[in-house]
Protein backbone atom coordinates (compact mmCIF):
# COMPACT_ATOMS: atom_id res chain seq x y z
CA UNK A 1 0.00 0.00 0.00
CA UNK A 2 1.12 3.54 -0.74
CA UNK A 3 1.20 6.10 2.05
CA UNK A 4 -0.52 9.38 1.24
CA UNK A 5 -1.24 12.50 3.27
CA UNK A 6 -3.54 14.35 0.86
CA UNK A 7 -6.31 12.88 -1.27
CA UNK A 8 -7.59 15.11 -4.08
CA UNK A 9 -10.93 13.98 -5.50
CA UNK A 10 -12.47 14.94 -8.79
CA UNK A 11 -16.26 15.34 -8.49
CA UNK A 12 -18.37 14.51 -11.56
CA UNK A 13 -17.85 10.87 -12.47
CA UNK A 14 -15.77 10.19 -9.36
CA UNK A 15 -17.82 10.96 -6.27
CA UNK A 16 -21.17 11.76 -7.85
CA UNK A 17 -22.84 10.29 -10.91
CA UNK A 18 -24.04 13.61 -12.35
CA UNK A 19 -24.30 12.52 -15.97
CA UNK A 20 -28.07 12.18 -16.30
CA UNK A 21 -28.80 15.67 -14.95
CA UNK A 22 -26.07 17.29 -17.04
CA UNK A 23 -27.35 15.63 -20.20
CA UNK A 24 -30.95 16.55 -19.39
CA UNK A 25 -30.08 20.22 -18.92
CA UNK A 26 -28.00 20.28 -22.10
CA UNK A 27 -30.85 18.77 -24.09
CA UNK A 28 -33.34 21.15 -22.48
CA UNK A 29 -31.13 23.98 -23.70
CA UNK A 30 -30.79 22.62 -27.22
CA UNK A 31 -34.55 22.13 -27.45
CA UNK A 32 -35.19 25.65 -26.12
CA UNK A 33 -32.90 26.98 -28.87
CA UNK A 34 -34.87 24.90 -31.41
CA UNK A 35 -31.98 22.55 -32.02
CA UNK A 36 -31.99 18.77 -32.06
CA UNK A 37 -31.16 17.05 -28.76
CA UNK A 38 -28.10 14.85 -28.58
CA UNK A 39 -27.73 11.30 -27.23
CA UNK A 40 -26.78 11.50 -23.52
CA UNK A 41 -23.67 9.36 -24.05
CA UNK A 42 -22.41 11.83 -26.66
CA UNK A 43 -22.97 14.74 -24.26
CA UNK A 44 -21.08 12.98 -21.48
CA UNK A 45 -18.13 12.66 -23.83
CA UNK A 46 -17.91 16.46 -23.74
CA UNK A 47 -17.63 16.63 -19.92
CA UNK A 48 -14.39 17.46 -18.10
CA UNK A 49 -13.29 20.95 -19.09
CA UNK A 50 -15.95 23.06 -17.41
CA UNK A 51 -19.53 23.94 -18.23
CA UNK A 52 -18.82 26.55 -20.89
CA UNK A 53 -16.82 24.14 -23.04
CA UNK A 54 -19.44 21.47 -22.39
CA UNK A 55 -22.07 23.80 -23.78
CA UNK A 56 -19.88 24.91 -26.68
CA UNK A 57 -19.20 21.31 -27.72
CA UNK A 58 -22.88 20.45 -27.41
CA UNK A 59 -23.87 23.36 -29.66
CA UNK A 60 -21.38 22.36 -32.33
CA UNK A 61 -19.28 24.45 -34.67
CA UNK A 62 -22.21 26.03 -36.50
CA UNK A 63 -23.87 27.57 -33.44
CA UNK A 64 -21.03 29.02 -31.38
CA UNK A 65 -22.49 32.51 -31.73
CA UNK A 66 -25.39 31.34 -29.55
CA UNK A 67 -23.13 30.26 -26.69
CA UNK A 68 -24.02 33.09 -24.27
CA UNK A 69 -27.73 32.56 -24.87
CA UNK A 70 -27.33 28.83 -24.40
CA UNK A 71 -25.34 29.27 -21.18
CA UNK A 72 -28.09 31.42 -19.69
CA UNK A 73 -30.71 28.77 -20.44
CA UNK A 74 -28.51 25.90 -19.28
CA UNK A 75 -27.43 27.41 -15.96
CA UNK A 76 -30.97 28.43 -15.04
CA UNK A 77 -32.25 24.92 -15.74
CA UNK A 78 -29.31 23.05 -14.17
CA UNK A 79 -29.47 25.06 -10.95
CA UNK A 80 -33.02 23.82 -10.45
CA UNK A 81 -32.46 20.22 -11.54
CA UNK A 82 -28.91 19.31 -10.48
CA UNK A 83 -30.15 16.78 -7.91
CA UNK A 84 -33.02 15.24 -9.89
CA UNK A 85 -31.14 12.06 -10.80
CA UNK A 86 -27.65 12.67 -9.39
CA UNK A 87 -26.49 10.15 -6.79
CA UNK A 88 -23.28 9.19 -5.05
CA UNK A 89 -21.34 6.31 -6.51
CA UNK A 90 -21.57 3.15 -4.39
CA UNK A 91 -19.90 3.28 -0.96
CA UNK A 92 -18.55 6.81 -1.34
CA UNK A 93 -19.38 7.76 2.24
CA UNK A 94 -17.81 4.56 3.51
CA UNK A 95 -14.57 5.44 1.74
CA UNK A 96 -14.57 9.03 2.98
CA UNK A 97 -15.07 7.80 6.53
CA UNK A 98 -12.31 5.22 6.09
CA UNK A 99 -9.88 8.02 5.25
CA UNK A 100 -11.18 10.24 8.07
CA UNK A 101 -7.67 10.99 9.31
CA UNK A 102 -6.43 12.16 5.90
CA UNK A 103 -6.81 15.60 4.39
CA UNK A 104 -9.31 15.42 1.55
CA UNK A 105 -10.20 18.09 -1.00
CA UNK A 106 -12.35 18.26 -4.11
CA UNK A 107 -10.70 19.66 -7.25
CA UNK A 108 -13.10 20.03 -10.13
CA UNK A 109 -13.55 21.98 -13.35
CA UNK A 110 -17.20 22.41 -12.37
CA UNK A 111 -18.17 25.79 -10.94
CA UNK A 112 -17.72 26.01 -7.18
CA UNK A 113 -21.29 26.89 -6.22
CA UNK A 114 -22.74 24.08 -8.33
CA UNK A 115 -20.31 21.58 -6.81
CA UNK A 116 -21.08 22.77 -3.29
CA UNK A 117 -24.83 22.57 -3.90
CA UNK A 118 -24.56 18.95 -5.03
CA UNK A 119 -22.09 17.95 -2.31
CA UNK A 120 -24.37 19.45 0.33
CA UNK A 121 -27.44 17.89 -1.22
CA UNK A 122 -25.78 14.47 -1.11
CA UNK A 123 -24.48 15.04 2.42
CA UNK A 124 -20.75 14.75 1.79
CA UNK A 125 -19.50 18.36 1.94
CA UNK A 126 -18.42 17.94 5.57
CA UNK A 127 -15.83 15.32 4.70
CA UNK A 128 -13.64 17.78 2.80
CA UNK A 129 -11.24 20.43 3.99
CA UNK A 130 -11.79 22.42 0.83
CA UNK A 131 -13.68 22.43 -2.45
CA UNK A 132 -11.85 24.02 -5.38
CA UNK A 133 -14.02 24.71 -8.40
CA UNK A 134 -13.35 26.07 -11.86
CA UNK A 135 -13.85 29.63 -10.62
CA UNK A 136 -12.00 29.23 -7.30
CA UNK A 137 -8.56 29.97 -8.79
CA UNK A 138 -7.37 31.48 -12.08
CA UNK A 139 -6.42 27.98 -13.28
CA UNK A 140 -8.19 24.73 -14.16
CA UNK A 141 -7.07 21.14 -14.55
CA UNK A 142 -4.79 20.07 -16.18
CA UNK A 143 -2.80 23.22 -15.24
CA UNK A 144 -0.37 22.07 -12.56
CA UNK A 145 -0.91 25.31 -10.64
CA UNK A 146 -4.25 23.96 -9.42
CA UNK A 147 -2.32 21.22 -7.62
CA UNK A 148 0.62 23.41 -6.62
CA UNK A 149 -1.88 25.64 -4.81
CA UNK A 150 -3.24 22.70 -2.85
CA UNK A 151 0.19 21.27 -2.00
CA UNK A 152 1.32 24.62 -0.62
CA UNK A 153 -1.88 25.35 1.28
CA UNK A 154 -2.13 21.94 2.90
CA UNK A 155 1.63 21.43 3.43
CA UNK A 156 1.62 18.18 1.47
CA UNK A 157 4.50 16.56 -0.37
CA UNK A 158 3.87 15.76 -4.01
CA UNK A 159 4.97 12.14 -3.59
CA UNK A 160 2.40 11.69 -0.79
CA UNK A 161 -0.50 13.23 -2.69
CA UNK A 162 -2.90 11.43 -5.04
CA UNK A 163 -5.62 12.71 -7.34
CA UNK A 164 -8.55 10.37 -7.83
CA UNK A 165 -10.67 11.00 -10.91
CA UNK A 166 -12.35 9.65 -14.01
CA UNK A 167 -11.01 12.08 -16.60
CA UNK A 168 -7.89 12.48 -18.69
CA UNK A 169 -7.41 15.91 -17.11
CA UNK A 170 -7.00 14.23 -13.72
CA UNK A 171 -4.20 11.98 -14.93
CA UNK A 172 -2.60 14.80 -16.91
CA UNK A 173 -2.56 17.25 -14.01
CA UNK A 174 -1.02 14.55 -11.82
CA UNK A 175 1.77 14.02 -14.33
CA UNK A 176 2.24 17.78 -14.70
CA UNK A 177 2.45 18.34 -10.95
CA UNK A 178 4.42 15.22 -10.01
CA UNK A 179 1.72 13.65 -7.84
CA UNK A 180 0.15 10.19 -7.98
CA UNK A 181 -2.84 9.50 -10.21
CA UNK A 182 -5.65 7.04 -9.58
CA UNK A 183 -8.21 6.66 -12.37
CA UNK A 184 -11.86 5.59 -12.07
CA UNK A 185 -12.74 3.35 -15.00
CA UNK A 186 -16.50 3.38 -14.39
CA UNK A 187 -17.03 7.14 -14.34
CA UNK A 188 -18.09 9.54 -17.08
CA UNK A 189 -14.77 9.36 -18.90
CA UNK A 190 -13.71 6.86 -21.55
CA UNK A 191 -12.19 3.65 -20.17
CA UNK A 192 -10.07 3.16 -23.26
CA UNK A 193 -8.71 6.71 -23.20
CA UNK A 194 -7.91 6.44 -19.48
CA UNK A 195 -6.07 3.16 -19.97
CA UNK A 196 -3.86 4.81 -22.57
CA UNK A 197 -2.99 7.58 -20.10
CA UNK A 198 -1.00 5.11 -17.95
CA UNK A 199 -2.17 6.34 -14.56
CA UNK A 200 -0.32 5.08 -11.49
CA UNK A 201 -3.41 3.24 -10.24
CA UNK A 202 -6.78 2.17 -11.65
CA UNK A 203 -9.99 1.07 -9.98
CA UNK A 204 -13.47 -0.07 -10.96
CA UNK A 205 -15.24 0.94 -7.73
CA UNK A 206 -14.14 3.63 -5.27
CA UNK A 207 -13.98 1.24 -2.29
CA UNK A 208 -10.96 -0.36 -3.93
CA UNK A 209 -8.78 2.62 -3.00
CA UNK A 210 -8.94 1.44 0.62
CA UNK A 211 -6.54 -1.33 -0.48
CA UNK A 212 -4.30 1.04 -2.44
CA UNK A 213 -3.57 3.84 -0.01
CA UNK A 214 -2.87 4.28 3.67
N, C-alpha and C positions, 0 to 999 in steps of 0.2 A: 504493500500500500504506500501511496505517496503522501507525505506530510504537507499540508497546506495551512496557511493562516488566513487567507482571504479567498472567499468564493464569490465570483462575479456571475450573476445569472442574467441571461437574456430573458425577455418576457414572452412575447408572442411566439408560440410554437415550442416553448421550453417549459414555462410554468403554467401558462394558460392557453387553452385551445380556443383562440379568438377567430379562427378562420371563417366560420359560418356568418358571424356578425359583420366582419369586414366585407365579405363578399356580398352580403345582403345590402349593405349601405352603398357599396359601389354600384350595384345593379339598380338600386333605387335612384341613384344619381343619373346613371346613363338613361334610364327610362324617363326621368324628369326632363332631361335634355333632348328627348325624342330620339335617342340612339338605341341600338340593339343591345340587350344585356349580354354579358359574357358568361361562359361556363365557370362556376366557382373555382374549379381546379386551375383554370387559366389565370384567374385573378390572384389566387394564392401564390402563383409563380412570380408575381410582381412584388410580393411583400419582402421587406428587409431593409429598405433604404429610406424609410420615412413615408409619411402619408402623402406628401405632395408628389413624390415620384411614383407612388402607388397609383395615384389618381391620373397622373400624366401618362403612365404606361397603359392604364385602362382606357383612357380616351383614344389613344393611338395618334399616330403622326399627323393625321388630317384634321385633328380637332384641338390642337394645343392652344389655340387662341381662346378657347373656352375654359381654360384651366381654372382661372379665378372664380368664374361662375360655378363651375363644378365643385370646387373646394368648398364654397359657401353652402351648397346643397348637401354635400357629403358630411361635413362637420356637424351641421345642424341635425341631420338624421342619425349619425353615429353616436353623438352625445346622448341621444334619447334611447338608443337601442344597443349599446355596447355590452349589455349583460343579458340580452334576450336568450342567446344560446351558448354564450361563453362559459366554460367550466375549467376547473383545474385539471391538469393531467393526473392520472392515478397516483395516489400516495405522495403527492407534493408536500402536504403538511407534515406527514410522517418524516420525510427527508429533512425538511427545514428544522423540525424538532430534534432530529438526530444530530444535526450540526449546530445545536444551540450555542455551543461554546465558541464557534467560529464567527468571524465578521463576515456578514453577507450583504451584498448590495445588488441592486438591479441596474443593469446598463442596457438601455434600449434606444433604438432609433424612432420609437414612438414618442409622441409628445408627452411631456411630464404629467400634465393634468389628466390626460386620458388614461395613462398607465396607473396613476394613483387612484383614479375612480374605480378601475377594474380591480386593482389589488385590494382596495378597501371593501368593495362589493363581495369579493371572494374570501375576505377575512384573512389575508396573508400579509398585509402591509406592516404589521407589527414585528414580523420576523427579520426585517431588513434595517440596517443602519442608515441606508441612504437609497434613494431612487434617483437615477440620473437618466433624464429623457433627452430627446433630440434637441430640445430648446433649453436644456440646463447649462450647457457649456457651448462655446463657439464651434465645437467639433462634434463629429459623429463617427461611429464605427464605419470603416476600419481605420480611421485616423488614430495612431498610437497615442496621441495626446489625451484621448478619452481615458485610456488606461493609466497613463503617466499621472494624470490628475488623481486617480483613485489610489495608486500606490503611494504617492506623496501624502495624501490626506490621511490615509489609514495606516501609514508607517509599515507597509508590507513590502517584502522582498519579491522581486519578479519571479524568482524560482520557486516561491512558496505561494504563488497566486494562480488560480485557474479560472478561466471563463467557460461557462457551460451554456451552450446554445445550439440552435438548429440551423443556423444560417452560415453561408460562406463568409460573411462579414465577421462573424465571431471567431472563426479559425484564422482569418487573415489578420485581424487586429491582435490576436494572440501572438502570431508570428512576428508582426511588426513591433510589438512591445516586449517580446522576449518572455512571455508568460506561457503557462500550460493551456492547452485547448482540449475541451471535452465536448464532442458533438452528439447531439440527439438525432437519431436516424428516423424517428417516428414523429417529427414535428411538421412544420409547414414547408420546410426546405426540401430540396431534392436529395434523396439518399445517394444517388449515383454521383451527383456533384460533390457532396460532402465526402464521400469515400475518396474521391480524387484529390481532395485537399490535404490528405494525410495528417489529420489531427493527431494529437498525442494519445487521446482516448476516444472511444466510441461507446455509446450505450443505446439500447432499445427502449428502456423504461427508466425513469429518473431514479428509482430506488436502487438501481445498480451502482450508483456513484457512492453508496455507503461502503461498497467493497473496494472502491478505487482510491478513496482519499481518507486521511485521518488527521 
